[in-house]
Amino acid sequence: MTYLEMLEYIYKERPSGKITLGLERIVELCELLGNPQCSFRSVHVTGTNGKGSVTKLLSNLLIEHGFQTGGYYSPHLSSFKERILVNEEFVPDELYLECFREVQKFAEQMDQKGETHKPSFFEFTTAMAFCIFERMKVRTSAIEVGLGGRFDATNVLKSDVAVIVTVGYDHMHILGDTLEKIAFEKAGIIKDSIPTVCGETKPGPVEVIKKVCEEKKSELHLLNRDFIYENTEMKLNENRFDFRGQREFKRLELTLNGEHQFLNAAVALEAFLLFADRMGFEVKEEAVRKALKKTTHPGRFEVVGERPRYIFDGAHNASAATSLRKAINTYFKGEKLAGLVGILDDKDKAGVLSQIAPLFERLIVTRPVSHRAVNPQETYEIAKRYNDSVSFEPDPIKALETLKEEGWPTIIITGSLYLVGYVRDYVLDGKLEPEWAIAG
């Protein structure tokens, strides 16, 4: 079996179109594998927005302090390999296949018990990640929740620190239709007697998280109460801030762009300092500075090229779109911009487009490469409410080439991460990863 054949099995044979809530399948699958998730220490990260950036920051902080570190992310941009990293690098195909075969063996045993017992795409890949981390003798890890928290497959972890970055409206058909309900689902990653770090400040969700922490005897560290970022300076790819929390640092530098990344970095730092305390290792300021400066997160206000200059940003919900709008107004205020946008059907299309569509002199709506985007025409109709210079082209590459031919100096590709990853591949490599033919 090849790597691509492995992917075809995971995408085609594992149910991903519907979500069956519950941890029973992942618990059983991990038990059959010998509980590989118990072989390393972890920081567990959830949040409506920011959890990917926080996980990247934590991973680099651990790496710079000398730990063999696993990073688990979802979704990926271009390659499935981006989901499971060791020291922020791809793992060998041979190891993927080795752990795949191990997980497949036990998953197919479980399949025999019926459809509701069949491990899903995310449960299968989470088990693979834990297996890979065990085989590679990972000592520490930063693990990003896939969706929610309470019933997410990653919640089989016995983590050392729980992180809730933000609470906003997304996946409401699964997590609930109020911020309080969504906060409760995210607070499901809080474990007994471990600290929790929270970057959310809205009173409703904060009260829910406080209550869960009290019940779990978890020490809660709140943004603007127990830790803070201040004295911010913003310049593209060179952003600086001060941090006060478990320790104090002055003029830390972030390559990550956008005001929201200061919040993400502060949350990551506070969580890292608490993790270091639980692990019993010394935090080195030079390593902290290096980790924050080196951290990048592809597809999150990522700037590529000069003319045209491309900005890739997965603003997939209203909160992320607000952050994108603020970043554009900070770094590119007054410039004429073209936009290429595609949004999944289960997202708040009006919430995203009302924030970003008015920013563009020219806008093309397209279709993300996903089975969750079958009605891009609806996206186009909504976009017309907010922009008079919008057109529709279902093929993302044709849409991009149109904007290039029109001579726009700056093109922003945004909306779904599936769109961002697809177009980013084409821009960087002049071709598309063969995985797209399988995943799409």
N, C-alpha and C positions, 0 to 999 in steps of 0.2 A: 504493500500500500504506500502511496505517495502522500505528501503533505496535502496536495489539492484534493485527492480522493478522500482523505480524512475530513477535510472541510465539507465536502459534498455530503458525506454521511451526517455530519453534525447539523448542517442546515436543512437537509431533506428528511432525515429520519427522526430528529428530535422536535417535538411540538413547540413552536414558538409563537403561533398566531393567537393563542389564548393562554391566560394565566390562571392556574389553579393554586389558590392560596394555601399555605401550610408549609411547615418545615419537615414533615414526616419523610418525604422522599430524600431530601439532602442528608438528613440525619442517618437514614438507613444506608444510603450510598457511601457516606463517609465511614460508617462503621464497617461496612464490607471491605473498604480500602485500608482499614486499620487506623482510622482517624488521623490522616496526615496533617490536618489543621492544628493538631496539638503539638506539632514538632517545632513550632516557631512562635515568637511573641508578635503581637499585632496592635496597631492603631486602626480602629474601625470608623469609617467616615461616611456620613450621609448628609443630605441637604438638597433642597430643590435646585439651587444653583451654587456653584463653587466647589462642589465635592471633588471634582476631577483635579482642579488646580491645587486644592489642599492636599490631596493624596500625592500629587507630584512633588510638592514642596516637602512633605514629610519623608517621602522616599529619598530625596536628595539629602536632606538633613541627616538621615540615618547612614546613608552611604558615606558622606563626608566625615562621619564619626567612626568609620572603619568597619561597619557591619555589612555582611552579605545580606542583601535586602530584596525582598520580593515586592513587586507592585502589581496590583490587580485593578484593571480599569474597564469601564464600559460606558458607551459603546466604543468601538474603534473607528478610526477615520478611513484608513485605506486597507490595512491588513489585519487579519485576526490576531497576528502575532503581537500587535500593540496591546492586547488585553493582558497578557501575562509576561511581565518583564522581571529580570533578575539584575540588580544594579543598573536599572533603567536601560538594559540592553535586551535584544531578542535572545531567546533560548534556541538551542540547536533543533533542527527538524527531527533528528533522531529521537530526542528526548520527548518532543511533542508526541510522536508516534508511539513511543514506549508507554507513556502515561495514558494516551488515548486508548490503546488496546486494553490496558488495565481497567480503566473506567468503563469502557464498552462492555467488557465481560460481565461486570456486575450490574450495569444498567440493563442489559438485556435479560438478565435473570429477573430483575424487578419488573420488566415489561410483561413477563408472563402472568403477572398478577392482575393485569387489566389496564385499560387506558388511563384511569385516574392515578395509577401507581407508576406510570412511565415518567422517568426523569426528563425534564424539559431541557431546552437548549441552554438556558442559563445555569440550571442545576448541574448539567453535564460539564459545562465549561468551568464552573466554579470548582467542581471536584478535580478536574484536570489541573487547574492552577495549584490547588493544595498539594496534589501529587507531585507536580513539577518542583514546587518549593521544597518539599521534603527531600526529593532526590538530589536537588542542588545544594542541600544543607544550608538553606536560608535560615538565618538566626532571627531577623526582624522583618516585619512587613508593614506596608500601608495598603489597606484594603478598602476599595470604593464600593459602596452599596450599589446594586443595580437599580432598584426601584423601591422606594419607601424605606423599609428597615425591619419592621416586626416580622414579616413573613418572607423577607428576602433570603435567598439561598446563602449569602455570606454570613447570615446571622447564626450559623452553626459555630462560629468562632467564639472562643473564650478570650476576648480582647483585654488589653491592659488599660486602654483609654477609649472612650466613646466620643465622637465628634459629630455635632449637628451644626452645619455651617449656616444654612438659612432655611426658612420655611416660607414657601410661596405656593401659588396655585399651579399645579401641574398633575397630570394623571388622576384627575379628580374622580373619574369613573371607577377607579380602584382604591384610591387613598381617602376619598371623602370630599365633600363639597364645602368645607369650612377650613380655615387655617388651623383651628383647634384639632379637628379630626386628623388633618395631615400631620400636625405636630405629634399627635399620639402615635401614629404609625412610625414616624421617624424615631421617636423616643424608645421604640421597641428594641433598639440596639444597646440601650443602657443595661449594663450588667451589675449584679450585686457588688457593692463596695469598691467599684472602680470609679475614677474621676470622669466627669463629663465636661466637655468644652463646647460652648454654644455661642455662635456669632449672630444669632437672631436677637432682635431687640423689640419687636412688636409685642405688646403686653399679652394678648390672647395666647399665642403659641408659647411664649415664655412661661406663663403660668402652668400650662400643661406639662412642659418639660420639668419645671420645678417640682411639681407633684410627683412625677415618675421618679425623679432623683431622690426625693424624700422616702418614697416607698422602697426604693432599692438601696438606700443608704449610700448614694453616690454623691460625692462632693462636686457641686456644680460651679464651674468657672464661666461667668458671663462677660461678654463684651461690654465695655464701658462701665463695668462694676469691678471686675477682678483683673481685667487686662484691657489695654487700650493702644491704639495707634494714633499718632499725631505728627504735626509738623511735616505734612506731606509736600513733596515736590514732584511734578509730573513733566517728563520729557520722554518722547517716544523711545522705548527700549531702555530708558535710564530713569527709573522712578525711585524716589527716596522717602524714607519715613523713619520715625522713632517708635520704639516699642517699650511699653512698661507692663510687666506682668510678673511671672515668677522670677524673671530677671529683667534688667533694663539694657537696651541696646540703642545706640544713637546712629542716625544716618545709615540705615541699612539700605542696600540697593536691590531693586527688583528689575529684572528684564521683562517680566510679565506686564502687560499694558492694561490700563483702565483703573479707575478709582476703586472699583470693587476688589481689585487684587490686593490692596492694602488690608482690607478686611480678611481676605483669604489667608494672607501671609501671617497676620496677627493670630488668627485661629490656629494655623499650623504650628506657629512658634509656641503658643501656650500648650498645645497638646504635646508637642515634642519635649518640652521641658518637664511636663508631668510624666511622660513616658520614661525619660532619662532618670528621673527620681525613682520610679518603680523598678527600673532595670539596674540602677546603681552605677551609672557611668557618668564621667565628667563631661559637661558641655563646654566646648571650646569655641570662643567667639570667632576666631578666624574661620573655623569650619562652618559656623552658622552663616557668616557673611558670604563665603564661597558658595554654599548650597543655595541660598536665596538668589544670588546673582546668576548662577548657572541654570536655574530652573526655567524651562520653556514648556509650553503646552500647545502643541500644534492644533490649529483650528480655533484658537481662542484669541481673537484680535491679533492674529499673526500677520506680520507684514512681509511680503515677498516681492522682490524685483524693484525696478525703478520706473520704467516707462514701457508699458503700463505698470503701475504699482498695484499689486493685489493685496487685499486685506481679507483674510479668512476668519469668520467668526460664527460659531454655531449658536446663534441667538434663537433658541428653539421654543422659548416661552416668553410671556410678557415681561417677567423680571429681567431675563437675559437681554431682551430687546431694549429695555430701559437702560441697562448698563452699556449696551452698544451705542445707543444714541448719545449718552454722556461722553463716551470715549471719543466718538467722532467729533463732537463739539469741542472737546479738549485738544485733540491732536491735529484735526483737519478743519477747523472752523474757517468758513469762508471759501473753501475749495469746492470746485464743481465735481460732483461724484456721480458715478453710475453704479447701479446695484443689480445683482442677480440673486433672486430669492426663490426658495422652494420650501414648503412647509408640509409636514405630515398631516394626514387627515384628522388624527386624534388630538391635534394641538389647537390652542386658542389662536386661530389665524388672525382674527380681528385685533386681538390683544397685541400680537407681534407687529402687524402691519401698521397699526395706528401710531406706533412709536417710531418706526424706522422708514416707512415708505415716503413721508414728506421730506426726508433728508436728501433724496436723490433727484438730480436734474433729469435722469433717465433711469428707468427701471424695467427689467424683464422678469417675468414670472416663469418658472420652469418646474419640472417634476423631479423630486429627489428619487434616486434609484432605490426604491423600497416598496415592498408589498403593502406598506401602510400609507402609500401616496397614490391613490387611484383616481383622485378627483382634483388635479391641479387647476382645472378650469374654475373651480370654486374659489381657489386662492386668487386667481386673476380677477374675478368679479369683485372680491373684497378689496383687493389692492387698488382698483379703480376709484374707490371711495376716497382714497388718501393721496393719490398721485395722478396727475393728468397726462403724464408722459410714460405710461406703462403699456407694455405689449406682452404677448404670450408666445412662448416657444417651448414646447414640451421637452425637446432634446437639450440638456444642459450644455453640451459642448458647442452645438450650433449657436446657442444663446450667447455663450462666452465669445465665440468668434465674431458675432455681430457687434458686440460692444468694442472689441479690439479694432475691427474695421472702421468703426465710427470715430476712433481716435481718442477715447476717454483716457486721461492720464492716470486716474485712480478708479479701480473697479472693486467693489465690495461684494464678496460672495457670502451669503448668510442664510439663516433659517435653519433647516435641518442639517445635522452633522453628516448625514448620508450624502447630501448635496455637497457640503464643504469638502468632505474627503474625496469624493469622486472628481470634482473639478480641480482640487489641489494636486491630485495624482497627475492629471493631464498637464497642468501648468509646470510642475516640477520635472516630470519625466518625459513629457511629450507623448505619453501612452498611458494606458490604464492597467492597473494590477489585474492579473488573470482571475483573482478572487471575485471581482465584481460580477463576472459571468455566472458564478455560483450563487453569490449572496443575493443578487438582484432578481 
